């Protein structure tokens, strides 16, 4: 991970990442226009970011489009930042419970996790990727989604061996704009609590803004939040390149 810290240590490279965070899918020329530097210098910085996996490049004709990849940043969070923050978060939560006189720790710790991503696709194709097992197998931890997509129906994500990874129920279906389901993780030793997941799709020109809201998580659910980051980056890569996102084993 030293190479990632080194890449982030340069202000120009941080500026490039900020530009892609503000609008993903910029061309190299668009990046150059925002930076007071020679083309050679910009290309050198882009090469460093691409080498460490913080950006990916996609070529169409004469143009090279750049995309932000947050998976390496999430790995940094999981390894360095979350473990250091978790004890302090626990102490602050204990203090809050003491001051407010709360007795139900689970209710006190419940949080809402939200993330978003911009994907160069159409709402219809993105909706298909969310609901088609042939698509989910390429970005949702190799699992195939199963449902008839009617309100009140069962929802399952199945491992290749047929075992259930996630179970849930369809709460609201509004293609291709909104999908709301319950979420029960089954990939641990015992089933997790039932929570609520909402997908919101918003077309924005050539891209679609996908917003995920996961309600009812607790501070202990770091793995689930990290899982969503991988799923969203895998979904973006799958739709924009037609290839699954390659993540090294154990990463």
Protein Blocks (a to p, Z undefined) as FASTA:
>chain_A
ZZmmmmmmpmklmmmmmmmmmoghiafklmmmmpccdfklmmmmmmmmmmnopaccddeh
jbccddddfklmmmmmmmmmmmmmmmmmmmmmmmmmmmnopablklmmpccddddddddd
dfklmmmmmmmmklmmmmngoiacddehighiacddddfkopafbgcddfbdcdffbccd
ddddfkbmbdcdddddddddddehjbccdddddehiafklmmmmmmmmmmmmmmmmmmmn
opacdddehZZ
